[in-house]
Amino acid sequence: MPERNLDFDQIINRKNTKSLKYDFAEARRYPADALPLWVADMDFKTSSYIEDALREVVEHNIYGYTQIQRGDDFFDSVAGWMKRHHDWDVLPDWHVHTPGVCVAIANAIQAYTEVGDAVLIQQPVYYPFSNMITQNARKLVVNELLYDENSHYSIDYEDFENKIRDNNVKLFILCNPHNPVGRVWSKDELERIGDICDKYNVIVFSDEIHFDFIWKEKHYIFQEVKPEYRNFTITATAPSKTFNLAGVQQSNIFIPNEELRRKFKKNYDRSGLDEPNIFGVAATQAAYTKGDEWYNAAKNYIFENIKLAQKYVDNNLPGVKLVPTEGTYLIWLDFTETKMTGKELDELIINKGKLWLSSIFENVPKI
């Protein structure tokens, strides 16, 4: 049966579906009529192959405990996607499932660090990173990304090493590609920070959840940049951003080092989340086995939307810059030249523009 869900212009009413994106504006102190553009949540129907796979599970009408085992056809589908789209050979022994990447990050913090230990991130970055560090009573350490006159973000390597050394950092959470600034880190950039982490015995959690949306050059899997990086890296992937499947809660975590994997699984077992979501298993397997046509079409559509957004900002929003989007399907806007305060921006964006965006001001204060 051919792919059916390729009409990306179709408007679908998601109100009153318990959608985090559409039904909780007032609960989060935003106007009810604000257009929600604050979360990486598509408004496209996902692949019809996923739809069919979920319908098959529903029609079976028994939703008991579910399990996947090492090297079965579920893993084959995941490994097939990684090989086709990233030329990445993953092994069954490396694989650990979690309900989401944020769950995996929290688990890594608990598994590899103690209360009071330092964990490093590179802000501005996806705000749950800092929340999970502080909520687990770890010390938040920030290596601020450098921003230049060309609206380009880069890494301050000297500060990166100093922060690691001076704070005895145990864990670094890498966002690769970076959310929200849209950087696709080059091999050289990853190698420079990787060598520093290797030098100071820092474990790296590499969040690569956006790696299926790359608009410039190519994405480098951090753990594959150098063979030795496998010894200290946890790589997090998921179909949730690619196919808009966050609600079915299935992420695929790869940990080549046996000792790191043992610690991760030992801590994860304490959560009681040892069985995957039956719908997540079915959706992921269908996505990674039969979802290529939908993915390629969605990717092309999103790329045109990014170009449209760039043109609109350039022509209609004086003083606003759209930071070049090298990866992800998010856009990052710089309002610095408008000279507006945070309060003035809120008035303009939320109350006048009726937009619900994610702001840098929502980040936890840096330490």
MOUR-V733601 format. One record per pair of residues at least 6 apart in sequence whose C-alpha atoms are under 7 Angstrom apart, sorted by the first residue. I is the first residue (numbers start at 0). J is the second residue. If there is no record, write none. Layout:
[[I & J] [I & J]]
//
This chain:
[[2 & 46] [2 & 47] [2 & 48] [3 & 47] [4 & 44] [4 & 45] [4 & 46] [4 & 47] [5 & 293] [7 & 43] [13 & 21] [14 & 21] [14 & 22] [15 & 22] [20 & 35] [20 & 38] [21 & 35] [24 & 30] [24 & 31] [25 & 31] [32 & 353] [33 & 353] [33 & 354] [33 & 355] [34 & 353] [34 & 354] [34 & 355] [35 & 354] [35 & 355] [35 & 356] [36 & 355] [36 & 356] [37 & 355] [37 & 356] [37 & 357] [39 & 240] [40 & 243] [41 & 243] [45 & 242] [45 & 243] [46 & 290] [46 & 293] [48 & 285] [48 & 289] [48 & 290] [49 & 282] [49 & 285] [49 & 286] [52 & 281] [52 & 282] [52 & 285] [53 & 278] [53 & 281] [53 & 282] [64 & 274] [65 & 274] [65 & 275] [65 & 276] [65 & 277] [66 & 274] [66 & 275] [69 & 91] [69 & 92] [70 & 91] [73 & 284] [74 & 91] [76 & 284] [76 & 287] [76 & 288] [77 & 287] [78 & 89] [80 & 287] [81 & 87] [81 & 88] [82 & 88] [93 & 253] [93 & 254] [93 & 255] [94 & 251] [94 & 252] [94 & 253] [94 & 254] [95 & 251] [95 & 252] [95 & 253] [96 & 249] [96 & 250] [96 & 251] [96 & 252] [97 & 103] [97 & 249] [97 & 250] [97 & 251] [98 & 248] [98 & 249] [98 & 250] [99 & 248] [99 & 249] [99 & 250] [100 & 235] [100 & 250] [105 & 131] [106 & 263] [106 & 266] [106 & 267] [107 & 263] [110 & 262] [110 & 263] [110 & 266] [112 & 169] [114 & 136] [114 & 137] [115 & 136] [115 & 137] [115 & 138] [116 & 137] [116 & 138] [116 & 169] [117 & 137] [117 & 138] [117 & 139] [117 & 140] [117 & 166] [117 & 167] [117 & 168] [117 & 169] [118 & 132] [118 & 137] [118 & 138] [118 & 139] [118 & 140] [118 & 168] [118 & 169] [118 & 170] [118 & 171] [119 & 139] [119 & 140] [119 & 141] [119 & 168] [119 & 170] [119 & 171] [119 & 172] [120 & 140] [120 & 141] [120 & 142] [120 & 171] [120 & 172] [120 & 173] [121 & 141] [121 & 142] [121 & 143] [121 & 144] [122 & 141] [122 & 142] [122 & 143] [122 & 144] [123 & 359] [124 & 178] [124 & 179] [125 & 178] [125 & 179] [126 & 362] [129 & 139] [129 & 363] [132 & 138] [132 & 139] [133 & 139] [139 & 366] [140 & 366] [141 & 365] [141 & 366] [142 & 158] [142 & 159] [144 & 152] [144 & 153] [144 & 154] [144 & 155] [145 & 152] [145 & 153] [145 & 154] [145 & 155] [146 & 152] [146 & 153] [150 & 322] [151 & 322] [160 & 195] [168 & 201] [169 & 201] [169 & 202] [170 & 201] [170 & 202] [170 & 203] [171 & 201] [171 & 202] [171 & 203] [171 & 204] [172 & 203] [172 & 204] [172 & 205] [173 & 203] [173 & 204] [173 & 205] [173 & 206] [174 & 205] [174 & 206] [174 & 207] [175 & 183] [175 & 184] [175 & 205] [175 & 206] [175 & 207] [176 & 182] [176 & 183] [176 & 184] [176 & 207] [176 & 209] [176 & 210] [176 & 326] [176 & 327] [177 & 183] [179 & 329] [179 & 331] [180 & 322] [180 & 331] [181 & 324] [181 & 325] [181 & 326] [181 & 327] [182 & 324] [182 & 325] [182 & 326] [183 & 218] [183 & 325] [183 & 326] [186 & 219] [186 & 224] [189 & 221] [190 & 224] [202 & 231] [202 & 232] [203 & 231] [203 & 232] [203 & 233] [204 & 232] [204 & 233] [204 & 234] [205 & 221] [205 & 232] [205 & 233] [205 & 234] [205 & 235] [206 & 234] [206 & 235] [206 & 236] [207 & 234] [207 & 235] [207 & 236] [208 & 235] [208 & 236] [208 & 237] [208 & 240] [209 & 240] [209 & 327] [210 & 218] [211 & 241] [212 & 298] [212 & 326] [212 & 327] [212 & 328] [213 & 325] [213 & 326] [213 & 327] [214 & 325] [214 & 326] [215 & 325] [222 & 228] [222 & 229] [222 & 232] [223 & 229] [229 & 255] [229 & 256] [230 & 255] [230 & 256] [231 & 256] [232 & 254] [233 & 253] [233 & 254] [234 & 252] [234 & 253] [234 & 254] [235 & 251] [235 & 252] [235 & 253] [236 & 250] [236 & 251] [236 & 252] [237 & 249] [237 & 250] [237 & 251] [238 & 244] [238 & 283] [239 & 245] [247 & 276] [247 & 278] [247 & 279] [248 & 276] [248 & 279] [249 & 279] [249 & 280] [254 & 260] [301 & 328] [309 & 321] [312 & 319] [312 & 321] [318 & 334] [318 & 336] [318 & 337] [319 & 332] [319 & 333] [319 & 334] [319 & 336] [319 & 337] [320 & 332] [320 & 333] [320 & 334] [321 & 330] [321 & 331] [321 & 332] [321 & 333] [322 & 331] [322 & 332] [322 & 333] [324 & 330] [348 & 354] [349 & 355]]
//
